[in-house]
Amino acid sequence: MAVDLGALRKFQDLWGPVLEALPAVMDSVAKQADMDRALAQAKRDYDKAKAEVQAVYDEADRRLSVANEALSVLADKQQKAQEALDAAVVAADARARAVEQEADARVRSAQDRVLAAEQRAGEADAQALKRTQEAAEAHAREVAVFEAEIKALEDRRAKAEKAIEALKAKFG
């Protein structure tokens, strides 16, 4: 059987460029797969960073609620101390009126006891005020720490988003 050179040239002219283009097409497909893997990894990194930010927000909310509960307890204690102080003052006044009707010696003795009770009440007020101020300062410090942590996480998130945008821009 004889080989038809004309048909062989037509075959080469028709399929030669296709065969020459196959390595470039295969390389392009490999690069596309690499880009898809890189994008998938960037998405996983973004999702992980997003989860970390949410965890920090949740922890900050939990800590803030604990601090608020502590402040509520302190406010309740202060209220009870104030009520007890008010009750003590009322009781002392009633006793003082009853004692005033008695002899002058008993009046002076009762006035000394009332003065001592008022002094203790003043000390209790001062201590309650001091504790309230300390609790408010501690709360402010914790809030500042939480805000700094949140700011740092937001900066980290912004950097991650910039990196993702850069990868998107780079890979099309």
URPECOR-V440440 format. One line per field, one symbol per residue. burial: + if it has 9 or more other C-alpha atoms within 8 Angstrom, else -. A space follows every 50 residues. Layout:
BEGIN
burial: ???
END
This chain:
BEGIN
burial: -------+--+----+------------------+---+--++--+--++ --+--++--+---+--+---+--++--+--++--+--++--++-++--++ -----++--++--+--++--+--++--+---+--++--+--++--+---+ --++--+--++--+--++----
END
